[in-house]
């Protein structure tokens, strides 16, 4: 464990500055030594703010990948370039953390998965909500069988008015979609992981572009430009798994609802249920009476993760670095992230055709 990993950052925009680079900066066994962005000033600023002494700056990721001293690449670019950059990085002998979603399409995600298997390099996807205290506590409960057979889940990523107006979020070509692929992906990943169920059977989906055409709309990030709003403003999915379990997915950037929630889940099993609406709440039946309890997550924590005040992004970075250094499987396995992308794509396809999408057993 004495080695220090040399890390290259490809894409120095919002998610790199907001999550990846600040969290990596806190890891004692990692240092960022190369930065790439198509806007050179952004890469230069990232190197100045987060880079090790002598960090290099690039505008072409292919040139960065020629650096034989790099161990790990973090891909923080728009969705349509995830596959190309990740596959090139894996083939260059680098381990890869790719920001969510895995890819714009399921075919691209499968190519990434195949490349990881072919090269033997590690690949993980940036689903940091798994690393929250409430998520980890609930995961341990599920693994211990305290909810029994979990046969219903609800994946929630609902905003009333919080449409991201910067970058390429409203560009369907670059992103592949709107709130479903942006924040719905987090809620779906969290729900599938907690249920430990990755075998979808069928998917029905609906998408709506009802509010995106409005001028001067109320919005947390300021009014959006209706002419630029090329993606859905809300999307919903009904997912049936091979074992009969059912998941309902709700996602929106703009929806006329008062009750909102992002990267949250509701689970119902044979022995109990859980939700994240008001902290982590567990419900069930004991001695012929119903009960409901709210878990106090302020003291201690899940055994393996306790004794630390780190946030989910820092925990994600630490465990990823440890996985590389100790040659362990990452917490977020690429096979799991691939299923998430398959389901998201099926919701979009079903919404277009009006028909269910069926998966092969």
C-alpha positions in Angstrom: 0.0 0.0 0.0 3.0 2.3 -0.3 2.4 3.1 -4.0 0.9 6.4 -5.0 -1.4 6.2 -8.0 -0.8 8.7 -10.8 -4.1 9.9 -12.1 -5.2 11.7 -15.3 -8.4 13.7 -15.5 -10.1 13.9 -18.9 -12.8 16.6 -18.9 -12.3 19.4 -16.4 -15.8 20.8 -16.3 -18.5 20.8 -13.6 -18.5 17.2 -12.4 -14.7 17.1 -12.3 -14.5 20.3 -10.3 -17.6 19.5 -8.2 -16.8 15.9 -7.2 -13.8 14.0 -8.7 -10.9 16.4 -8.2 -11.7 17.7 -4.7 -12.2 14.1 -3.5 -9.1 12.8 -5.1 -7.1 15.7 -3.7 -7.9 14.3 -0.2 -6.6 10.8 -1.0 -3.0 10.3 0.4 -2.2 7.6 -2.1 -3.3 9.4 -5.2 -2.1 12.4 -7.1 -3.4 14.1 -10.2 -0.6 14.6 -12.7 -2.4 15.1 -16.0 -5.4 17.1 -17.1 -7.2 17.3 -20.4 -10.0 19.5 -21.7 -11.0 20.8 -25.1 -10.9 24.2 -23.5 -7.2 24.6 -22.6 -8.0 27.2 -19.9 -10.1 24.8 -18.0 -7.4 22.1 -18.0 -4.8 24.7 -16.9 -7.0 25.9 -14.0 -7.6 22.3 -12.9 -3.9 21.6 -12.9 -3.3 24.8 -10.9 -6.0 24.0 -8.3 -5.6 20.2 -8.0 -2.5 19.0 -9.7 0.7 17.7 -8.3 3.8 19.7 -9.0 4.7 19.6 -12.7 1.3 18.4 -13.7 0.8 18.3 -17.5 -2.0 19.8 -19.5 -3.6 18.5 -22.7 -6.4 19.3 -25.1 -6.4 15.8 -26.8 -7.0 12.8 -24.6 -5.1 10.6 -27.0 -1.9 12.5 -26.2 -2.6 12.2 -22.5 -3.0 8.5 -22.8 0.6 8.2 -24.2 1.9 9.0 -20.8 3.2 5.6 -19.6 3.4 6.8 -16.0 -0.4 7.1 -15.5 -2.2 4.4 -13.6 -5.8 5.6 -13.5 -8.0 7.8 -15.7 -11.1 9.6 -14.6 -13.5 10.3 -17.5 -15.6 13.4 -16.8 -16.9 14.3 -20.2 -20.4 14.4 -21.8 -22.2 11.1 -22.2 -21.6 10.6 -25.9 -17.8 10.4 -25.4 -17.7 8.1 -22.4 -17.3 4.9 -24.4 -14.6 6.2 -26.8 -12.4 7.6 -24.1 -12.9 4.8 -21.6 -12.1 2.1 -24.1 -9.0 3.9 -25.3 -7.9 4.4 -21.7 -8.4 0.7 -20.9 -6.5 -0.3 -24.0 -3.7 2.0 -23.0 -3.3 0.0 -19.8 -5.1 2.4 -17.4 -7.8 1.6 -14.8 -10.8 3.8 -15.4 -13.4 5.6 -13.3 -16.1 6.9 -15.7 -18.7 9.3 -14.6 -22.3 8.2 -14.7 -24.2 7.1 -16.8 -21.9 4.4 -18.1 -22.6 5.4 -21.7 -25.1 7.1 -24.0 -26.3 3.8 -25.3 -26.4 0.2 -24.1 -24.3 -0.9 -27.1 -21.5 1.5 -26.1 -21.7 0.4 -22.5 -21.3 -3.2 -23.6 -18.2 -2.3 -25.6 -16.8 -0.7 -22.5 -17.5 -3.8 -20.4 -16.0 -6.0 -23.1 -12.9 -3.8 -23.2 -12.4 -4.1 -19.4 -12.6 -7.9 -19.6 -10.3 -8.0 -22.6 -7.6 -5.8 -21.1 -7.9 -7.0 -17.5 -8.0 -3.4 -16.3 -10.5 -2.2 -13.7 -13.5 -0.2 -14.7 -16.1 1.5 -12.4 -18.8 4.1 -12.8 -19.5 7.2 -10.7 -22.6 6.2 -8.8 -21.7 8.0 -5.6 -25.1 7.7 -4.0 -24.3 4.1 -3.0 -21.7 5.5 -0.6 -24.1 7.7 1.4 -24.6 6.7 5.1 -28.3 5.9 4.6 -27.6 3.8 1.5 -24.8 1.8 3.2 -27.0 1.1 6.3 -29.9 0.0 4.2 -27.7 -2.2 2.0 -26.5 -4.0 5.1 -30.1 -4.5 6.3 -31.0 -5.9 2.9 -28.0 -8.3 2.9 -28.9 -9.4 6.4 -32.4 -10.3 5.2 -34.2 -7.9 7.5 -36.6 -6.8 4.8 -37.1 -10.3 3.6 -37.7 -10.9 -0.1 -37.8 -7.4 -1.6 -40.3 -7.6 -4.4 -41.2 -3.9 -5.0 -39.0 -0.8 -5.4 -39.5 2.8 -6.3 -36.6 4.8 -7.7 -37.1 8.5 -7.2 -35.3 11.4 -8.9 -38.0 14.1 -9.0 -37.3 17.8 -9.2 -40.1 20.4 -9.3 -38.1 23.1 -11.2 -34.3 22.4 -11.4 -33.4 22.2 -15.0 -29.6 22.4 -15.5 -29.0 25.2 -18.0 -25.3 25.0 -18.4 -23.0 22.7 -20.4 -24.7 20.2 -22.7 -27.5 18.9 -20.4 -30.2 20.0 -22.8 -28.5 18.6 -25.9 -30.0 15.1 -26.8 -27.1 14.3 -29.1 -24.4 14.9 -26.5 -26.3 13.5 -23.5 -28.7 10.9 -24.9 -31.6 12.3 -22.9 -32.7 14.5 -20.1 -33.5 13.8 -16.4 -33.9 10.1 -16.9 -30.3 9.6 -18.0 -29.0 12.4 -15.8 -30.6 11.8 -12.4 -32.9 8.9 -12.9 -29.8 6.8 -13.5 -28.7 7.4 -9.9 -32.1 6.4 -8.4 -32.2 3.3 -10.6 -28.7 2.2 -9.8 -29.3 2.7 -6.1 -32.6 0.7 -6.2 -31.2 -2.2 -8.2 -28.1 -2.4 -6.0 -30.1 -2.5 -2.8 -32.4 -5.1 -4.2 -29.4 -7.0 -5.6 -31.5 -7.7 -8.7 -29.9 -7.3 -12.1 -32.1 -9.4 -14.4 -34.8 -7.3 -16.0 -37.5 -9.0 -18.0 -39.6 -6.2 -19.4 -39.8 -2.4 -19.4 -42.6 0.1 -20.2 -41.8 3.8 -20.3 -43.2 7.2 -20.9 -41.4 10.5 -21.5 -42.8 14.0 -21.6 -41.7 17.4 -23.0 -44.6 19.4 -21.6 -42.8 22.3 -19.8 -39.5 22.7 -21.7 -41.0 25.0 -24.3 -41.9 27.7 -21.8 -40.3 31.2 -21.9 -39.0 32.7 -18.7 -39.9 29.7 -16.6 -39.3 29.5 -12.9 -36.2 27.5 -12.4 -33.6 27.0 -9.6 -30.8 27.7 -12.1 -32.5 30.5 -14.0 -34.8 30.4 -17.0 -33.9 27.8 -19.7 -33.8 28.6 -23.4 -36.8 26.7 -24.9 -35.0 26.5 -28.3 -32.1 24.6 -26.6 -34.3 22.3 -24.6 -34.1 19.2 -26.8 -34.7 16.5 -24.2 -37.6 15.3 -22.0 -38.5 17.3 -18.9 -39.9 14.1 -17.2 -39.7 10.4 -17.7 -41.2 7.3 -16.0 -40.6 3.6 -16.2 -42.3 0.4 -15.1 -39.7 -2.4 -14.8 -40.5 -6.1 -14.2 -37.6 -8.3 -13.2 -37.2 -12.0 -14.1 -38.1 -13.1 -10.6 -41.3 -11.0 -10.7 -40.0 -8.1 -8.6 -41.3 -4.7 -9.9 -39.6 -1.3 -9.9 -41.3 2.0 -10.7 -38.9 4.8 -11.8 -39.9 8.5 -11.6 -37.6 11.2 -12.9 -38.0 14.9 -13.7 -36.3 18.2 -14.0 -39.6 20.1 -14.2 -42.8 18.6 -12.9 -45.8 20.2 -11.2 -45.4 18.3 -7.9 -44.7 19.6 -4.4 -43.2 16.4 -3.0 -39.7 15.9 -4.5 -36.7 13.7 -3.9 -33.5 12.9 -5.7 -31.5 9.6 -5.7 -33.9 8.1 -3.2 -35.6 4.7 -3.1 -38.6 3.0 -1.5 -38.3 -0.8 -0.9 -41.0 -3.2 0.2 -40.2 -6.8 1.2 -41.9 -9.7 2.9 -40.5 -8.8 6.3 -40.4 -5.1 6.2 -40.0 -1.9 4.1 -37.8 1.2 3.9 -37.9 4.6 2.4 -35.7 7.7 2.3 -38.4 10.4 2.4 -37.6 11.8 5.8 -34.2 10.3 6.6 -34.0 6.6 6.5 -37.3 5.1 7.8 -37.9 1.4 8.4 -41.4 -0.1 8.7 -42.8 -3.5 9.5 -45.0 -5.6 11.7 -44.2 -7.0 15.2 -46.5 -8.7 17.7 -49.5 -8.1 15.5 -48.8 -4.3 15.4 -47.4 -2.1 12.7 -44.3 -0.1 13.5 -42.2 2.6 11.9 -38.8 3.8 13.0 -36.3 6.4 11.9 -32.7 5.4 11.9 -30.3 7.7 13.6 -27.2 7.9 11.3 -25.5 10.6 13.2 -23.5 8.3 15.5 -21.4 5.4 14.3 -22.1 3.8 11.0 -22.0 0.6 9.0 -19.2 -1.6 10.3 -16.8 -1.4 7.4 -17.4 2.3 6.8 -17.7 3.6 10.4 -15.4 5.9 12.2 -15.2 8.5 9.5 -16.9 11.7 8.7 -16.1 11.6 5.0 -18.9 12.4 2.5 -20.1 10.0 -0.2 -17.8 11.5 -2.9 -14.8 11.2 -0.7 -15.7 7.6 0.3 -16.3 6.7 -3.4 -12.8 8.0 -4.3 -11.1 6.3 -1.3 -12.7 2.9 -2.0 -11.9 3.2 -5.7 -8.2 3.9 -5.0 -8.1 1.0 -2.5 -9.7 -1.3 -5.1 -6.9 -0.5 -7.6 -4.1 -0.7 -5.0 -5.3 -3.9 -3.4 -6.5 -5.5 -6.7 -10.1 -5.8 -5.4 -13.4 -5.5 -7.3 -14.7 -1.9 -7.2 -18.0 -1.3 -5.3 -19.7 -0.3 -8.5 -19.1 -3.1 -11.0 -19.3 -2.4 -14.7 -21.7 -5.3 -15.2 -24.2 -3.6 -12.9 -23.8 -0.2 -14.5 -24.4 -1.9 -17.9 -27.8 -3.2 -16.7 -28.7 0.4 -15.6 -28.0 1.7 -19.1 -29.9 -1.1 -20.7 -33.0 -0.3 -18.6 -32.7 3.5 -19.3 -32.5 2.8 -23.0 -35.5 0.5 -22.8 -37.6 3.2 -21.2 -36.7 5.6 -24.0 -37.4 3.0 -26.6 -40.8 2.1 -25.0 -41.7 5.7 -24.8 -41.1 6.1 -28.5 -42.9 3.0 -29.7 -45.6 2.7 -27.1 -44.7 -0.9 -26.6 -43.0 -2.9 -23.9 -39.3 -3.8 -24.3 -38.5 -7.4 -23.5 -35.1 -8.7 -22.4 -33.7 -12.1 -23.2 -33.3 -14.5 -20.2 
